[in-house]
Amino acid sequence: MGVNPNIAEVVSLMGESSRAAILTSLMDGRFHTATELANMAGIKPQTASFHLAKLVGGEFVTVEKHGRFRYYQLANQEIASMLESFLSVSQPPEVRSLRQSSQAKALQHARTCYDHLAGTLGVKLTESMVNFGYLEKKEQSFIMTTKGEQFFMDFGLDIRELKKKRRSFSRVCLDWSERHHHLAGALGHGLVERFFELEWIVRKPSTRAVSITEKGQTGFEKHFHVSI
């Protein structure tokens, strides 16, 4: 019993509602201040600071100090993957207002999942890349084909550099809202960064949701054969 990992401690860190809200907010992969996270979680800044100290101590979250401010981020991809797994088996929250309904729809439509694209857009793009033979789906990963490598390079990705990353190259990730898989890993991150660079998608403030621009509508349909 004493030599086993302390699962209860991990679950207790995630089980408190305010900490769970903070962790979910950090799923956008960016750095946030305690005040920003307090606003996103609907709690007081002092309360957020207390919970963040717990999460940093539990190695769920890292912190960097710049001047007077502390900036918090999820510790790593493994933590993000664990959170995404919990989200995929969790019941959706009760919607009590038009604002909550709009936010939920925006998240389901298109969002960042730590450092890659998720939601309906992420799933449709992944399915299209499989259907057109750019990727082949295996159990825990997608295999990039020769045809796919040429496609991604033509799209502006540096495949050689992406393969050097100390992480999974093209991981399968279960989408909690769509209940289908989307592309994660270094390749998924490279794609979403390229979408931001091309201004096909833009971030929505105080949420993980992203908006698809007019350029994005045209680009996704032309290059990926996806209309959304």
Secondary structure per residue as TSV (DSSP state, phi and psi in degrees):
chain	resnum	aa	ss	phi	psi
A	1	M	-	360.0	-45.7
A	2	G	T	-71.3	-18.5
A	3	V	T	-92.6	-5.3
A	4	N	S	-82.4	151.2
A	5	P	-	-58.5	146.3
A	6	N	-	-84.2	82.7
A	7	I	H	-65.4	-35.8
A	8	A	H	-59.3	-38.0
A	9	E	H	-66.3	-40.5
A	10	V	H	-63.8	-46.2
A	11	V	H	-64.3	-37.8
A	12	S	H	-66.1	-35.5
A	13	L	H	-63.7	-38.0
A	14	M	H	-85.9	-20.8
A	15	G	H	-76.5	-18.8
A	16	E	S	-77.2	132.8
A	17	S	H	-61.7	-39.8
A	18	S	H	-68.1	-40.2
A	19	R	H	-66.7	-37.7
A	20	A	H	-62.9	-39.6
A	21	A	H	-66.1	-39.1
A	22	I	H	-64.5	-46.3
A	23	L	H	-62.1	-41.2
A	24	T	H	-64.0	-39.6
A	25	S	H	-63.3	-34.6
A	26	L	G	-76.7	-2.8
A	27	M	G	-69.2	-3.6
A	28	D	G	-80.0	-5.2
A	29	G	-	80.5	1.8
A	30	R	S	-102.1	168.8
A	31	F	-	-83.7	141.5
A	32	H	B	-138.6	150.4
A	33	T	-	-80.8	166.3
A	34	A	H	-62.2	-36.8
A	35	T	H	-64.7	-43.5
A	36	E	H	-62.2	-44.1
A	37	L	H	-68.2	-33.4
A	38	A	H	-62.1	-44.7
A	39	N	H	-63.4	-41.2
A	40	M	H	-68.8	-32.8
A	41	A	H	-91.4	-9.6
A	42	G	T	73.4	36.0
A	43	I	S	-130.0	171.8
A	44	K	-	-75.2	149.1
A	45	P	H	-55.1	-39.0
A	46	Q	H	-64.0	-38.4
A	47	T	H	-66.4	-41.6
A	48	A	H	-62.3	-41.4
A	49	S	H	-62.2	-40.2
A	50	F	H	-61.2	-47.7
A	51	H	H	-69.5	-35.5
A	52	L	H	-65.0	-36.6
A	53	A	H	-61.7	-39.8
A	54	K	H	-63.5	-43.8
A	55	L	H	-69.5	-35.9
A	56	V	H	-66.6	-42.9
A	57	G	H	-62.4	-33.8
A	58	G	T	-85.4	3.1
A	59	E	T	63.6	27.7
A	60	F	S	-84.7	-29.0
A	61	V	E	-133.4	145.1
A	62	T	E	-109.1	159.5
A	63	V	E	-136.0	140.5
A	64	E	E	-126.7	138.4
A	65	K	E	-104.4	126.4
A	66	H	E	-130.7	108.3
A	67	G	T	65.5	-128.3
A	68	R	T	-85.8	-6.5
A	69	F	E	-109.3	147.7
A	70	R	E	-109.4	135.8
A	71	Y	E	-118.4	131.3
A	72	Y	E	-112.0	145.9
A	73	Q	E	-149.0	153.4
A	74	L	E	-57.3	145.2
A	75	A	S	-64.4	-39.9
A	76	N	-	-169.2	177.6
A	77	Q	H	-64.0	-32.9
A	78	E	H	-63.4	-40.9
A	79	I	H	-64.4	-43.0
A	80	A	H	-61.5	-41.3
A	81	S	H	-64.6	-40.3
A	82	M	H	-62.9	-44.7
A	83	L	H	-62.9	-41.7
A	84	E	H	-61.6	-36.9
A	85	S	H	-64.5	-41.1
A	86	F	H	-65.2	-40.8
A	87	L	H	-61.9	-35.4
A	88	S	H	-68.8	-20.6
A	89	V	H	-110.5	4.9
A	90	S	S	-89.6	149.6
A	91	Q	-	-74.6	142.1
A	92	P	-	-64.8	148.2
A	93	P	-	-68.1	153.3
A	94	E	-	-70.3	126.7
A	95	V	-	-87.8	120.6
A	96	R	-	-115.6	-0.3
A	97	S	S	-152.5	163.7
A	98	L	H	-63.0	-36.8
A	99	R	H	-62.5	-45.9
A	100	Q	H	-61.2	-40.1
A	101	S	H	-63.0	-42.8
A	102	S	H	-65.5	-41.5
A	103	Q	H	-64.4	-41.7
A	104	A	H	-63.9	-41.7
A	105	K	H	-66.0	-39.0
A	106	A	H	-64.8	-41.8
A	107	L	H	-64.4	-40.4
A	108	Q	H	-69.0	-33.7
A	109	H	H	-67.9	-53.3
A	110	A	S	-163.0	129.5
A	111	R	E	-153.8	166.4
A	112	T	E	-92.2	140.8
A	113	C	E	-115.0	88.6
A	114	Y	T	64.7	-85.9
A	115	D	T	-131.9	20.7
A	116	H	E	-140.7	176.3
A	117	L	E	-92.9	138.5
A	118	A	E	-137.6	-174.2
A	119	G	H	84.1	-170.0
A	120	T	H	-56.1	-43.2
A	121	L	H	-62.3	-47.3
A	122	G	H	-60.7	-41.4
A	123	V	H	-68.2	-44.0
A	124	K	H	-64.7	-40.1
A	125	L	H	-62.9	-43.9
A	126	T	H	-62.3	-46.6
A	127	E	H	-61.4	-38.6
A	128	S	H	-65.3	-42.3
A	129	M	H	-65.6	-31.7
A	130	V	H	-71.7	-46.6
A	131	N	H	-61.8	-34.0
A	132	F	T	-89.3	4.8
A	133	G	T	80.7	18.4
A	134	Y	S	-83.2	-28.9
A	135	L	E	-132.6	149.4
A	136	E	E	-120.9	128.1
A	137	K	E	-85.2	126.1
A	138	K	-	-110.6	-168.0
A	139	E	S	-64.2	-52.5
A	140	Q	S	-116.8	3.1
A	141	S	B	-153.9	164.4
A	142	F	E	-102.7	138.1
A	143	I	E	-100.3	124.5
A	144	M	E	-79.2	125.5
A	145	T	-	-82.7	170.8
A	146	T	H	-61.2	-40.8
A	147	K	H	-62.4	-40.6
A	148	G	H	-66.6	-40.5
A	149	E	H	-59.9	-41.7
A	150	Q	H	-66.6	-39.4
A	151	F	H	-61.7	-48.1
A	152	F	H	-67.3	-36.7
A	153	M	H	-66.7	-41.6
A	154	D	H	-63.1	-28.2
A	155	F	T	-79.9	-8.2
A	156	G	T	106.8	11.3
A	157	L	-	-91.4	141.2
A	158	D	-	-92.4	90.2
A	159	I	H	-62.0	-39.1
A	160	R	H	-60.2	-43.9
A	161	E	H	-68.0	-39.1
A	162	L	H	-63.1	-35.4
A	163	K	H	-72.0	-17.6
A	164	K	T	-80.0	-14.3
A	165	K	S	-61.2	142.1
A	166	R	S	-83.5	64.6
A	167	R	S	-165.1	172.3
A	168	S	-	-60.9	139.1
A	169	F	S	-78.7	-46.3
A	170	S	S	-145.0	75.9
A	171	R	B	-83.8	147.4
A	172	V	E	-81.0	130.2
A	173	C	E	-129.3	129.3
A	174	L	E	-79.5	122.8
A	175	D	-	-80.8	119.5
A	176	W	T	-67.7	-28.8
A	177	S	T	-89.8	-32.1
A	178	E	T	-93.4	-19.9
A	179	R	S	59.9	31.4
A	180	H	S	-133.1	170.0
A	181	H	E	-88.5	147.0
A	182	H	E	-128.5	169.2
A	183	L	E	-83.0	129.3
A	184	A	-	-124.1	-161.1
A	185	G	H	79.6	-171.0
A	186	A	H	-61.1	-37.3
A	187	L	H	-68.1	-42.7
A	188	G	H	-61.5	-40.0
A	189	H	H	-66.3	-42.6
A	190	G	H	-60.0	-40.4
A	191	L	H	-65.4	-47.5
A	192	V	H	-66.4	-34.2
A	193	E	H	-65.0	-38.0
A	194	R	H	-66.7	-38.7
A	195	F	H	-62.7	-41.6
A	196	F	H	-65.0	-41.9
A	197	E	H	-61.5	-40.1
A	198	L	T	-79.3	-6.8
A	199	E	T	62.8	36.1
A	200	W	S	-81.1	-29.3
A	201	I	E	-132.5	151.9
A	202	V	E	-135.0	149.3
A	203	R	E	-75.1	143.4
A	204	K	-	-91.9	140.0
A	205	P	T	-64.9	141.2
A	206	S	T	60.6	30.7
A	207	T	S	-159.8	162.6
A	208	R	S	-82.8	-8.8
A	209	A	B	-67.1	148.0
A	210	V	E	-123.9	152.3
A	211	S	E	-103.1	144.0
A	212	I	E	-93.6	123.8
A	213	T	-	-81.4	173.7
A	214	E	H	-61.9	-39.6
A	215	K	H	-61.5	-37.0
A	216	G	H	-67.9	-43.0
A	217	Q	H	-54.6	-46.6
A	218	T	H	-68.5	-43.6
A	219	G	H	-66.1	-44.6
A	220	F	H	-63.3	-37.1
A	221	E	H	-72.1	-41.0
A	222	K	H	-71.9	-45.6
A	223	H	H	-93.3	-30.5
A	224	F	H	-116.9	-3.0
A	225	H	-	58.9	39.1
A	226	V	-	-121.3	123.7
A	227	S	-	-109.5	127.9
A	228	I	-	-151.2	360.0
